[in-house]
Amino acid sequence: MGETTTIRISRDTHARVTRLAAERRETIDETVSKAIRALRQDAMARDLAIDLTDEETAWLDADAG
């Protein structure tokens, strides 16, 4: 781990992330990093699930040649 910083979280959240990291046999940093990545992936999946606009559909259907 390179440079570090401190973030303020509740004692309850700290206990939960510490317990989760221990269960996964990884550091708290690894657990938090993976959680952030999972949240970003979830947001991307929700964005991809939204129906395309008519303009987007027309662009995708356009002849590229």
Biopython code that builds the backbone (N, CA, C, O; Angstrom):
import numpy as np
from Bio.PDB.StructureBuilder import StructureBuilder

atoms = [
    (1, "MET", "N", (0.863, -1.172, 0.000)),
    (1, "MET", "CA", (0.000, 0.000, 0.000)),
    (1, "MET", "C", (0.904, 1.229, 0.000)),
    (1, "MET", "O", (1.856, 1.309, 0.777)),
    (2, "GLY", "N", (0.607, 2.164, -0.860)),
    (2, "GLY", "CA", (1.390, 3.388, -0.962)),
    (2, "GLY", "C", (1.001, 4.393, 0.095)),
    (2, "GLY", "O", (0.853, 4.053, 1.269)),
    (3, "GLU", "N", (0.837, 5.613, -0.321)),
    (3, "GLU", "CA", (0.438, 6.671, 0.610)),
    (3, "GLU", "C", (-0.930, 6.360, 1.200)),
    (3, "GLU", "O", (-1.756, 5.712, 0.558)),
    (4, "THR", "N", (-1.164, 6.816, 2.408)),
    (4, "THR", "CA", (-2.444, 6.582, 3.058)),
    (4, "THR", "C", (-3.023, 7.879, 3.574)),
    (4, "THR", "O", (-2.341, 8.901, 3.647)),
    (5, "THR", "N", (-4.279, 7.821, 3.927)),
    (5, "THR", "CA", (-4.967, 8.942, 4.540)),
    (5, "THR", "C", (-5.985, 8.381, 5.525)),
    (5, "THR", "O", (-6.158, 7.165, 5.616)),
    (6, "THR", "N", (-6.633, 9.227, 6.235)),
    (6, "THR", "CA", (-7.625, 8.807, 7.215)),
    (6, "THR", "C", (-9.001, 9.280, 6.781)),
    (6, "THR", "O", (-9.164, 10.415, 6.334)),
    (7, "ILE", "N", (-9.990, 8.404, 6.915)),
    (7, "ILE", "CA", (-11.374, 8.804, 6.686)),
    (7, "ILE", "C", (-12.159, 8.532, 7.961)),
    (7, "ILE", "O", (-11.881, 7.571, 8.679)),
    (8, "ARG", "N", (-13.138, 9.383, 8.236)),
    (8, "ARG", "CA", (-13.941, 9.219, 9.443)),
    (8, "ARG", "C", (-15.166, 8.381, 9.102)),
    (8, "ARG", "O", (-15.954, 8.729, 8.223)),
    (9, "ILE", "N", (-15.308, 7.271, 9.818)),
    (9, "ILE", "CA", (-16.480, 6.424, 9.685)),
    (9, "ILE", "C", (-16.962, 6.079, 11.091)),
    (9, "ILE", "O", (-16.211, 6.191, 12.061)),
    (10, "SER", "N", (-18.199, 5.665, 11.188)),
    (10, "SER", "CA", (-18.730, 5.314, 12.498)),
    (10, "SER", "C", (-18.037, 4.053, 13.022)),
    (10, "SER", "O", (-17.470, 3.268, 12.261)),
    (11, "ARG", "N", (-18.101, 3.889, 14.319)),
    (11, "ARG", "CA", (-17.511, 2.683, 14.928)),
    (11, "ARG", "C", (-18.211, 1.428, 14.404)),
    (11, "ARG", "O", (-17.576, 0.392, 14.202)),
    (12, "ASP", "N", (-19.514, 1.529, 14.188)),
    (12, "ASP", "CA", (-20.267, 0.397, 13.668)),
    (12, "ASP", "C", (-19.768, 0.009, 12.272)),
    (12, "ASP", "O", (-19.541, -1.169, 11.997)),
    (13, "THR", "N", (-19.598, 0.995, 11.401)),
    (13, "THR", "CA", (-19.105, 0.718, 10.053)),
    (13, "THR", "C", (-17.695, 0.148, 10.114)),
    (13, "THR", "O", (-17.373, -0.788, 9.383)),
    (14, "HIS", "N", (-16.863, 0.699, 10.968)),
    (14, "HIS", "CA", (-15.500, 0.187, 11.117)),
    (14, "HIS", "C", (-15.518, -1.280, 11.553)),
    (14, "HIS", "O", (-14.763, -2.097, 11.025)),
    (15, "ALA", "N", (-16.373, -1.606, 12.508)),
    (15, "ALA", "CA", (-16.461, -2.987, 12.984)),
    (15, "ALA", "C", (-16.942, -3.912, 11.866)),
    (15, "ALA", "O", (-16.441, -5.026, 11.710)),
    (16, "ARG", "N", (-17.915, -3.438, 11.095)),
    (16, "ARG", "CA", (-18.444, -4.262, 10.007)),
    (16, "ARG", "C", (-17.412, -4.502, 8.921)),
    (16, "ARG", "O", (-17.284, -5.625, 8.433)),
    (17, "VAL", "N", (-16.676, -3.475, 8.533)),
    (17, "VAL", "CA", (-15.684, -3.657, 7.473)),
    (17, "VAL", "C", (-14.497, -4.477, 7.986)),
    (17, "VAL", "O", (-13.910, -5.253, 7.232)),
    (18, "THR", "N", (-14.147, -4.313, 9.242)),
    (18, "THR", "CA", (-13.075, -5.110, 9.833)),
    (18, "THR", "C", (-13.466, -6.586, 9.857)),
    (18, "THR", "O", (-12.662, -7.455, 9.518)),
    (19, "ARG", "N", (-14.701, -6.859, 10.257)),
    (19, "ARG", "CA", (-15.203, -8.243, 10.299)),
    (19, "ARG", "C", (-15.252, -8.841, 8.889)),
    (19, "ARG", "O", (-14.852, -9.987, 8.683)),
    (20, "LEU", "N", (-15.740, -8.066, 7.926)),
    (20, "LEU", "CA", (-15.817, -8.547, 6.550)),
    (20, "LEU", "C", (-14.428, -8.843, 5.992)),
    (20, "LEU", "O", (-14.223, -9.872, 5.350)),
    (21, "ALA", "N", (-13.483, -7.953, 6.232)),
    (21, "ALA", "CA", (-12.113, -8.169, 5.759)),
    (21, "ALA", "C", (-11.521, -9.437, 6.368)),
    (21, "ALA", "O", (-10.860, -10.215, 5.680)),
    (22, "ALA", "N", (-11.761, -9.637, 7.649)),
    (22, "ALA", "CA", (-11.243, -10.835, 8.308)),
    (22, "ALA", "C", (-11.858, -12.097, 7.709)),
    (22, "ALA", "O", (-11.159, -13.083, 7.475)),
    (23, "GLU", "N", (-13.160, -12.062, 7.464)),
    (23, "GLU", "CA", (-13.842, -13.217, 6.861)),
    (23, "GLU", "C", (-13.274, -13.529, 5.483)),
    (23, "GLU", "O", (-13.175, -14.690, 5.087)),
    (24, "ARG", "N", (-12.902, -12.481, 4.758)),
    (24, "ARG", "CA", (-12.385, -12.653, 3.399)),
    (24, "ARG", "C", (-10.876, -12.871, 3.372)),
    (24, "ARG", "O", (-10.287, -13.099, 2.316)),
    (25, "ARG", "N", (-10.261, -12.798, 4.551)),
    (25, "ARG", "CA", (-8.801, -12.950, 4.685)),
    (25, "ARG", "C", (-8.056, -11.949, 3.800)),
    (25, "ARG", "O", (-7.149, -12.305, 3.047)),
    (26, "GLU", "N", (-8.470, -10.693, 3.919)),
    (26, "GLU", "CA", (-7.819, -9.611, 3.181)),
    (26, "GLU", "C", (-7.749, -8.381, 4.072)),
    (26, "GLU", "O", (-8.365, -8.336, 5.137)),
    (27, "THR", "N", (-6.998, -7.391, 3.629)),
    (27, "THR", "CA", (-6.873, -6.165, 4.409)),
    (27, "THR", "C", (-8.145, -5.326, 4.276)),
    (27, "THR", "O", (-8.939, -5.514, 3.355)),
    (28, "ILE", "N", (-8.312, -4.411, 5.205)),
    (28, "ILE", "CA", (-9.444, -3.487, 5.116)),
    (28, "ILE", "C", (-9.351, -2.698, 3.814)),
    (28, "ILE", "O", (-10.365, -2.469, 3.154)),
    (29, "ASP", "N", (-8.154, -2.284, 3.445)),
    (29, "ASP", "CA", (-7.969, -1.534, 2.199)),
    (29, "ASP", "C", (-8.448, -2.349, 0.994)),
    (29, "ASP", "O", (-9.131, -1.816, 0.121)),
    (30, "GLU", "N", (-8.098, -3.621, 0.943)),
    (30, "GLU", "CA", (-8.536, -4.465, -0.162)),
    (30, "GLU", "C", (-10.058, -4.601, -0.180)),
    (30, "GLU", "O", (-10.685, -4.526, -1.237)),
    (31, "THR", "N", (-10.636, -4.798, 0.987)),
    (31, "THR", "CA", (-12.086, -4.948, 1.088)),
    (31, "THR", "C", (-12.800, -3.683, 0.631)),
    (31, "THR", "O", (-13.758, -3.759, -0.139)),
    (32, "VAL", "N", (-12.350, -2.533, 1.092)),
    (32, "VAL", "CA", (-12.977, -1.264, 0.706)),
    (32, "VAL", "C", (-12.789, -1.014, -0.788)),
    (32, "VAL", "O", (-13.720, -0.565, -1.457)),
    (33, "SER", "N", (-11.607, -1.295, -1.319)),
    (33, "SER", "CA", (-11.369, -1.115, -2.756)),
    (33, "SER", "C", (-12.303, -1.973, -3.587)),
    (33, "SER", "O", (-12.853, -1.516, -4.589)),
    (34, "LYS", "N", (-12.481, -3.235, -3.163)),
    (34, "LYS", "CA", (-13.382, -4.130, -3.894)),
    (34, "LYS", "C", (-14.838, -3.674, -3.777)),
    (34, "LYS", "O", (-15.607, -3.797, -4.730)),
    (35, "ALA", "N", (-15.211, -3.156, -2.624)),
    (35, "ALA", "CA", (-16.571, -2.654, -2.440)),
    (35, "ALA", "C", (-16.827, -1.452, -3.344)),
    (35, "ALA", "O", (-17.898, -1.343, -3.941)),
    (36, "ILE", "N", (-15.865, -0.564, -3.447)),
    (36, "ILE", "CA", (-16.007, 0.603, -4.320)),
    (36, "ILE", "C", (-16.135, 0.162, -5.771)),
    (36, "ILE", "O", (-16.967, 0.681, -6.515)),
    (37, "ARG", "N", (-15.304, -0.801, -6.171)),
    (37, "ARG", "CA", (-15.384, -1.304, -7.546)),
    (37, "ARG", "C", (-16.758, -1.931, -7.812)),
    (37, "ARG", "O", (-17.345, -1.714, -8.871)),
    (38, "ALA", "N", (-17.262, -2.702, -6.860)),
    (38, "ALA", "CA", (-18.574, -3.334, -7.026)),
    (38, "ALA", "C", (-19.673, -2.291, -7.152)),
    (38, "ALA", "O", (-20.591, -2.461, -7.953)),
    (39, "LEU", "N", (-19.597, -1.216, -6.377)),
    (39, "LEU", "CA", (-20.593, -0.141, -6.479)),
    (39, "LEU", "C", (-20.532, 0.534, -7.842)),
    (39, "LEU", "O", (-21.569, 0.848, -8.426)),
    (40, "ARG", "N", (-19.321, 0.760, -8.351)),
    (40, "ARG", "CA", (-19.179, 1.373, -9.681)),
    (40, "ARG", "C", (-19.739, 0.454, -10.758)),
    (40, "ARG", "O", (-20.410, 0.917, -11.680)),
    (41, "GLN", "N", (-19.464, -0.859, -10.645)),
    (41, "GLN", "CA", (-19.973, -1.813, -11.622)),
    (41, "GLN", "C", (-21.498, -1.866, -11.579)),
    (41, "GLN", "O", (-22.149, -1.966, -12.620)),
    (42, "ASP", "N", (-22.062, -1.801, -10.383)),
    (42, "ASP", "CA", (-23.510, -1.794, -10.238)),
    (42, "ASP", "C", (-24.112, -0.567, -10.913)),
    (42, "ASP", "O", (-25.141, -0.665, -11.583)),
    (43, "ALA", "N", (-23.480, 0.579, -10.740)),
    (43, "ALA", "CA", (-23.966, 1.815, -11.375)),
    (43, "ALA", "C", (-23.894, 1.700, -12.897)),
    (43, "ALA", "O", (-24.810, 2.130, -13.598)),
    (44, "MET", "N", (-22.804, 1.118, -13.406)),
    (44, "MET", "CA", (-22.676, 0.936, -14.851)),
    (44, "MET", "C", (-23.752, -0.005, -15.375)),
    (44, "MET", "O", (-24.330, 0.240, -16.434)),
    (45, "ALA", "N", (-24.023, -1.079, -14.640)),
    (45, "ALA", "CA", (-25.049, -2.038, -15.062)),
    (45, "ALA", "C", (-26.418, -1.381, -15.112)),
    (45, "ALA", "O", (-27.200, -1.635, -16.029)),
    (46, "ARG", "N", (-26.713, -0.529, -14.120)),
    (46, "ARG", "CA", (-27.999, 0.176, -14.134)),
    (46, "ARG", "C", (-28.084, 1.111, -15.334)),
    (46, "ARG", "O", (-29.133, 1.209, -15.970)),
    (47, "ASP", "N", (-26.980, 1.803, -15.652)),
    (47, "ASP", "CA", (-26.964, 2.696, -16.813)),
    (47, "ASP", "C", (-27.175, 1.917, -18.109)),
    (47, "ASP", "O", (-27.883, 2.375, -19.005)),
    (48, "LEU", "N", (-26.561, 0.740, -18.205)),
    (48, "LEU", "CA", (-26.689, -0.065, -19.421)),
    (48, "LEU", "C", (-28.073, -0.676, -19.579)),
    (48, "LEU", "O", (-28.476, -1.022, -20.690)),
    (49, "ALA", "N", (-28.797, -0.811, -18.486)),
    (49, "ALA", "CA", (-30.126, -1.415, -18.532)),
    (49, "ALA", "C", (-31.206, -0.433, -18.985)),
    (49, "ALA", "O", (-32.327, -0.835, -19.296)),
    (50, "ILE", "N", (-30.867, 0.842, -19.019)),
    (50, "ILE", "CA", (-31.835, 1.862, -19.439)),
    (50, "ILE", "C", (-32.041, 1.767, -20.946)),
    (50, "ILE", "O", (-31.082, 1.603, -21.700)),
    (51, "ASP", "N", (-33.294, 1.871, -21.382)),
    (51, "ASP", "CA", (-33.600, 1.830, -22.813)),
    (51, "ASP", "C", (-32.894, 2.969, -23.544)),
    (51, "ASP", "O", (-32.732, 4.070, -23.017)),
    (52, "LEU", "N", (-32.480, 2.668, -24.771)),
    (52, "LEU", "CA", (-31.838, 3.681, -25.602)),
    (52, "LEU", "C", (-32.865, 4.717, -26.056)),
    (52, "LEU", "O", (-34.045, 4.416, -26.232)),
    (53, "THR", "N", (-32.382, 5.938, -26.241)),
    (53, "THR", "CA", (-33.242, 6.973, -26.812)),
    (53, "THR", "C", (-33.383, 6.704, -28.310)),
    (53, "THR", "O", (-32.617, 5.928, -28.881)),
    (54, "ASP", "N", (-34.356, 7.342, -28.936)),
    (54, "ASP", "CA", (-34.529, 7.199, -30.391)),
    (54, "ASP", "C", (-33.271, 7.648, -31.126)),
    (54, "ASP", "O", (-32.874, 7.040, -32.120)),
    (55, "GLU", "N", (-32.650, 8.713, -30.633)),
    (55, "GLU", "CA", (-31.426, 9.220, -31.267)),
    (55, "GLU", "C", (-30.287, 8.198, -31.168)),
    (55, "GLU", "O", (-29.551, 7.991, -32.134)),
    (56, "GLU", "N", (-30.147, 7.572, -30.022)),
    (56, "GLU", "CA", (-29.092, 6.561, -29.857)),
    (56, "GLU", "C", (-29.346, 5.347, -30.752)),
    (56, "GLU", "O", (-28.418, 4.796, -31.346)),
    (57, "THR", "N", (-30.601, 4.943, -30.839)),
    (57, "THR", "CA", (-30.948, 3.810, -31.696)),
    (57, "THR", "C", (-30.654, 4.137, -33.152)),
    (57, "THR", "O", (-30.106, 3.305, -33.875)),
    (58, "ALA", "N", (-31.011, 5.334, -33.588)),
    (58, "ALA", "CA", (-30.745, 5.747, -34.967)),
    (58, "ALA", "C", (-29.253, 5.771, -35.246)),
    (58, "ALA", "O", (-28.819, 5.346, -36.317)),
    (59, "TRP", "N", (-28.468, 6.257, -34.309)),
    (59, "TRP", "CA", (-27.020, 6.314, -34.488)),
    (59, "TRP", "C", (-26.450, 4.908, -34.618)),
    (59, "TRP", "O", (-25.601, 4.658, -35.474)),
    (60, "LEU", "N", (-26.918, 3.978, -33.762)),
    (60, "LEU", "CA", (-26.425, 2.608, -33.815)),
    (60, "LEU", "C", (-26.853, 1.888, -35.086)),
    (60, "LEU", "O", (-26.139, 1.015, -35.579)),
    (61, "ASP", "N", (-28.018, 2.253, -35.618)),
    (61, "ASP", "CA", (-28.522, 1.619, -36.836)),
    (61, "ASP", "C", (-27.981, 2.249, -38.113)),
    (61, "ASP", "O", (-28.211, 1.721, -39.201)),
    (62, "ALA", "N", (-27.267, 3.365, -38.003)),
    (62, "ALA", "CA", (-26.781, 4.084, -39.176)),
    (62, "ALA", "C", (-25.770, 3.228, -39.954)),
    (62, "ALA", "O", (-25.039, 2.422, -39.378)),
    (63, "ASP", "N", (-25.751, 3.426, -41.267)),
    (63, "ASP", "CA", (-24.820, 2.721, -42.134)),
    (63, "ASP", "C", (-23.439, 3.333, -41.965)),
    (63, "ASP", "O", (-23.253, 4.531, -42.178)),
    (64, "ALA", "N", (-22.484, 2.518, -41.585)),
    (64, "ALA", "CA", (-21.122, 3.018, -41.344)),
    (64, "ALA", "C", (-20.321, 3.088, -42.632)),
    (64, "ALA", "O", (-19.197, 3.591, -42.627)),
    (65, "GLY", "N", (-20.857, 2.610, -43.707)),
    (65, "GLY", "CA", (-20.105, 2.540, -44.949)),
    (65, "GLY", "C", (-20.346, 3.687, -45.812)),
    (65, "GLY", "O", (-19.779, 3.771, -46.901)),
]
sb = StructureBuilder()
sb.init_structure("model")
sb.init_model(0)
sb.init_chain("A")
sb.init_seg("    ")
for serial, (resi, resn, name, xyz) in enumerate(atoms, 1):
    if name == "N":
        sb.init_residue(resn, " ", resi, " ")
    sb.init_atom(name, np.array(xyz, "f"), 0.0, 1.0, " ", f" {name:<3s}", serial, name[0])
structure = sb.get_structure()
